[in-house]
Amino acid sequence: MLAGAPSSEIVRIVIIIVFAAVTMFLRATKKPIPSRPAPGTGAPPAKPLDAIREAMRQASEQQARARQSKDPFQSSTLAPPPMSESLKLDSFNQPPAIKPESPVVPSLLLLALFGCLCYMAYRYFAG
């Protein structure tokens, strides 16, 4: 081992401090997401499940009205109810696209891994 090489304890402490500093820096620069909508924005956005529930409720009401108006002794085939406007796929809002996080974090992690591998190789071959 070379005389000027740093001890492994110092290298470990430096790596821990660097990772802690990078983590704190990334948390500080990340913008906080408000948990509540801003006041005055109006009604909350409708949920997709609410539209489905409403469509199912309307369909069941239509079926109940159709049963009441039919002669109970009249035989007929059951036809599916017509598709209402709220069930069409065009009426649903698409979920927001998932965007990847900053490419800085994976790059730093890969660099740190590469540095550790180089250091381990150095310790193995030099020692």
N, C-alpha and C positions, 0 to 999 in steps of 0.2 A: 504494500500500500504506500502511496506517495506521502511525503511528510506534510505537504501543504493541503491535503484533502480535508474537507470539513467532516466532523464526526456525524454519525448517523442521527444522533439525538437532535443536533442543530438543524439538520436537513428536515427532519420530521416536524419540528416546531415551525420552521419557516413555511413548509407546505401547508400546515394547519392554519397559520396566520393568513397566508395568501388566500386560501379557500374561504375563510371566514370574512375577509375583507371583500372579496368578489361577491359573496352572497349578500352581504349587507349593502353593497353598492347597487346590485341588481334590484333588491327589494326597495331601496330608496328611489330609484329612477322609475319604477313601475307605477303607472297611474292608478289610483284607487278607483274602483267601480262603485258608484253609488248604489246602495241597497234598495232605496225607495225612489220612485219616479219623482221628478221635479214637480213642485206644485204648479197648478194651472195648465197641466198638459192635457187635461180632459179625462175621459173615461179610460180605464185600463184596457189594454188590448184584449180582444176576444181570444179565448183558447180554442184550439182545434177540436178538443173533445166536446166543448159546449155546442159547437155546430152539429156534431154527430148526434149528441143527445137530443137537440132540438128537432133534427130531422127524424129521428126514431120516434119521438113523441108525436110529431105531426102524422107520421105514417100509421101509428097505432090508433090515433084519433080518426083518421080516414077509414081504416078497417072497421072500427067500431061503428061509425056512421053507416058504412056499407052493409054491415050485418043487420043493423036495425032497419034499414030500408028494404032489404030483401025479404022475400017470403021464406020462412024457415023450411018449408017443405019443397022448395024449388031446388033442384040439383044443378049445380054449375061447377065448372072447373075453376080452381083457384089460380088466378093470374097474379103475377107479382105487381105490386102497386107501381105506378109510374115514378120514375126517378125525379125527386124534387130538385129544385135549383141548389139547395144548400148541400146536397150530397155530391155534386159534381166536383171533380178534382181541381177545376180552375178556381174554385172559391177558396181553397185552402192556401194559407200563406206558407211559403217554403221556409224551413228553419234556416237560421243564419249559417253561412259557411264557416267551417272550422279553419281558422288561420293558424299556421305554425308560429311558435314563439320565436323570439330572436335567435338567429343562428350563432350568436356570440357564445351562448352557454355551451352548446354541444362542441363548438370549436375549442373552447377553453378546456373542457373535460378531456377531449382527445389529445390536446397538447400536454395536459398534465399526465395522462396515461403514458404518452410517448416519453415524456421526461422521466417518469418512474421506471419505465422499461429500460431506458438508456442507463439510468443510474444503477439499476440492478445488474445489467450486463457489465458495467464498469466494475462494480464491486465483485462480481463473479470472476472476471478475467484478471483484474488487478490484484485480487486478494490471494 
